[in-house]
Amino acid sequence: MRATFRSPRKLITLLVLSLVAILVLHQLSFHDQFLLCGSLSESMKIVDACPRPNIKTSNESLGTARPGIPNVIHQIWKTEHVETYSTEASHASWRAQAESSNYTLKLWTDNDILQLIKAKYAWLLSTYEGYAQDIQRADMARLVVVHAEGGIYADLDVYPVSVDELSCLRHLGLRAIFSPTAGNAGLSNHFFMAEQGADFLQWALYEGKRRGGPLSKHILLPYLRVFWSTGPLMVTSAFRQYSWMYGASSHGLGVLGAGYGGFVVRHAAGRSWHGLDGYLLNYVADHVRVESLWCLYRGDVVGGVCGIAEAAGLGDDRPLTKLASHYFNIYEKGDL
């Protein structure tokens, strides 16, 4: 029996999501062989909890060495006037909670970042100044700051939940810890921490410079261009390259488990820089299961059909969904 839609709205949803999926696949498929090839858990420590005894460990048991990740929290804004941020900035919350626990809170302005790049990262200056959007400069600036000084970076829409958990994470012995995106399918850059001079951050900066050239201009959607050139897609791909080059067991990198990150920070996701394409793609992301987005980002058209069918509300018993799932399973096994 031929499948029918119960309402025109469902059909329209399917058509819109199909067009979005086709455009996204076209824009990303030829750019990045490393983007989402396998689960992060295969090559990175997933931090699902931080052992409480670590926070109370005596100086004797820790030894004389100080933690590799400094107790400094970095935030970035255009000027010193964070009240001009589009929503209530988290700067005051961090000051209230973290400074009483012996953390230093540091706010970097656009001018501060520019001077730092001129002084220590001159090779990055032309790329940094050449970005079309301020958010691209902000993305690279956070990597520069934490690479230069070490510590913790938090967007102005990221609020502290537990400074104790933060301190515990710093003592895990990892060189860098990132927040997750799309479940644990990728790395986000709205909150992360790292040692000063962390090798992976240097790698990510080089990758960001490489993507700052003409290649990014082939991506039509501004939102995808930002994500691919300087944002989470770039950071995730840089990690996969780094892990492939140096091995999965020796890089000392971790990602917060999707269910654990909320015990450390709260992300309000201001999305102040998003245009219409950004809101549309985030709507898709918010209404499609992570597994479906995983299919989509793998760049497999059949997997994309699977995600589109689910997003349109078609049950798993529908022929289209069954067929897509069947071929995606074959693809995963390497038989396609």
N, C-alpha and C positions, 0 to 999 in steps of 0.2 A: 504494500500500500504506500502511496506517495506521501512523504512527510509534508505536513502543512503547518503554518504558523497560526497560533491562536489569536494573535492581534497584529495589526499593522505596525504598532510600536516596536514589537520584537523584531520584525523584519527590518525596520529602519535601523534599529540598534545593530543588527548583524551587518548591514551594508556599511554603516559608518565605521564600525570596528574593522571590517574587512579592508576598507580604504586606508585606515590608519595603519593597520598591520602591514599592508603591501608597501606603503611608503617607508615605514620604519625598516622593514627588511631590506628594501632597495638601498636605503641610505647607509645601513650598517654592514651588510653582508660582505662587501668587497673591501672593507677597511681593516678587519681585525680578526686574525685567526686565533688569537689567544683569549678573546673576550670572555666567553663563558664555556670553556671546554672542561667540564667536570666540576664536581662539588668542591667548595673551598676546604671542606673537612679532610680531603685527600692530601692537602698540601699546607695546611695551616692549623694551628691550635685553636679550637673553638672554646672560648672561656664561658662556660655555663654557670659557673659559681666561683667565688674567690674564698678559699679556706679562711675562716674567721681567725684561727690562731695566728695567721701571718701578721695581722694588724697589731697584735699584742706581743709579738716575739721580742725578746730582750735584745739589747745591743750586743750582748755577748754571743748569743746564738746567731745573730746576723753577721757577726764579724765586724771588722773595722770599716769595711767597704760601705759607702753610701749607695742608695738605690740608683740604678742607671738612669731612671727617668726622674728629672728634677721636679720639685714641688712648686712649679710655676704654672700658672694658668694664663694662656694667651687668648686675647680677643682682638678683633679688628673692626674698625669703622672708619668712615671717611675723615671724620674730625674727632675731637675730644668730646663732642656733644652727642652722646649716645641717645639722648632724648629725641633726636631727629630720626631715629630708626622707625620703621613703618609700624611696628607693634611695640609692646612693652619689652624693652631690652633686658636681657638676663644679667647684665653687668652688676647691678646692685645686689641681686640674689647671690651671685658668686662672691661678691665682697663680704656680704653678711655671713655666709656659711664657711667660706674657705679661709679667709684671712685669720679667723679665730683659731683655725687648726694649723697655723704656721705655713700657710700657702701665700705665695706672692701673686697678686693679680696684675697683669700687665695689659694695657690697652694700646694697640698700635694704630696710628693714623696712616692715611695714604702717604703722607710725606715721610713718616718714619720708615715705611716699607721701601719707598723709593730710595732713600738714603742708604738703607741696608743693602739693597741690590746693587747700587752703584759701588759700594765699598767692598762687598764680598762676593757678589754674584754678577759681575759685569758681563759675563758671557750670556746671561739671561736677559739683560736690559732691553735689547731691541725687540725681543719677543714679547716681553712684559708690556712695553709701551705700545706695541702694535696690535694688541687685542682690541677687537671691536666693542666688547662689552665689559663693563666694570666688574661683573661677577667673575669673568675669566681671570682678571687680575687678582681678585679676592681669593679665588681658588688656588692660584699659584703662590700668593703671599703667605697663606697659612702653612704651606709646605716649606717655604723659605724660612719663616720665623722659627718653626719647630726644629728644622734641620740646623739652623744657626745656633740656637740656645738650648734646645731640648725642652721637654715639659709637655703640657696638655693644651690642646686647642679646643675651644668650644665656640660655635656660632652664637650670635646674639639671641637666637631663638632656642638655645639649648640651656636648660635650667638644672641646677644641681639637685639631686635627690638624696645622695648619701656620700659625704666626704670620706667616711670610713671605708666605704667600698672603693672609692677612688684611690685612697692610700694603699689599700690591699692590692689593687691591680698594679700599682707602681712597684710593689715588692715581689711580683711573680717571677722576675728574672727575664722577662721578655724585652726585646729591643724596641718593639712598637706594638701597639694595640689599636685596632680600628673598630668603629661601629659598623654594623652590617646594613645591607640594603637588599630588598627583595628576599626576605627570609635571611638565609645565609648564602645567597647566590653571589653576592658581590660586596665590595667595600665601599662605605660612604665616607665622606670627608667633613661631615658637619661636627664630628667629635672624634678625636683621636689623641694618642699620646706616643712619645718616642724619646729615645735617648738623643743627646746632642750629637750631631753628625751621623745619624743613623744611615747606614749604607742604602737601605731601601728608599729612604726619602730622597737621597741623591739620585738614585735610579729614576724615581718618579719625576723629579725635576727635569732630568734629561729627556724623559719620554714626553713630558709636557712641552718642552721646547721643540721636539721633533714634530709634534702634532700642531704646533702653532704656525706652521708653514702653509703653503697653498692647499695642501690636501684637505684641511678642514673646511675650506670654502666650497667644496663639492657637496657638503651636507646642507641641504636647503633649509630645514627647520632650525631656527635659532636655538631652541631648547636642546635638541639633539647635538647641535654643534658645540654648545657649551659642555654638555655632559661628556661628549666624546673627546674634546680637546683638552679640558682641564678638570672636569668633574669626576664623579664616581666611576664612569666607564673607563676613563683614562687611568685612574688609580687602580681599579680592578685588573685591567689589562697589564699595567706595569708590574703588579704583584705576580701575575701568572708568568710573565716573562722572567722576572727575577727568580721565582721559584724553579722554573724550568732550567735556568742557567746554573743556579747554585745548589739545587737540591731542596727537597721539601723538609728535611729534618734539621737543617743547620742554620736557617735564617732567623730564628727567634722571633717570628711575627705571630700575632694572635688577633682574633676578631671576637667581639662580644657575641655570645649566643643571643639569638633573636628574643628568647624569653627572659634573658638576664639583664640586658641593657637598661631596661626600665627601672631596675633597682639602683642604677648608678646615676643616670641623668634622664631628664624628660625633654623630648624634642617637640616643640610646638609647630614646626614646619611652616614658617612664615611665608615662604614662596613669593617674597616681595618682588623678585625680578622676573617672574614668569610672564610670558605673553600668552596669547590664545592657544598656541600649540602646546605650551607647557601645561596649561590647565586641562586641555583635552587628553594629553598623554597621562597626566596624573589621575584623571578620572578613570581612564582605562586601567591603570595600575591599581587604583583603589577598589575596583569592582571585579577584577579578575584574580583568581587564586594564584598564589606564587608559582605553583606548578605549571600553570598555563603560561605565565610570563617567562618561565624557564624555557618552555618549548619555543616560545617566540624569539627570545634572545639567542637561542642556539643557532638561529638563521636557517632553520629547516622549515620549508614552506608547509609541509604536511603537519609539522608540529604547530605551526602558526594557525592552521585551520582548526586544529584541536582547541587552541585557546580561544579562537573566535567563536566557535560553536558553544563552548562553555559560557563565554561572556554573554551570549545572546539568550542564555537560559535554556538551551537544549539539553535534555537529560542524557545521561550516559547510554541509554538504550537506543538513542537515535542512530540511524545508519551512518551519518556523517561523522559523528563523534567516535563511533566504534571503529570506523575505517581509519580515521586519523590516528587514534590511539594505537591501533594495530601496526600501522606503518612506522609510527614514532618508536615503538618498542623494537621493531626490526632495526631501525636506524641506530638506536642506542646500543644494540648488540653488535653493530658493525657489519650487518648483512645487507645493507642498502647502499 
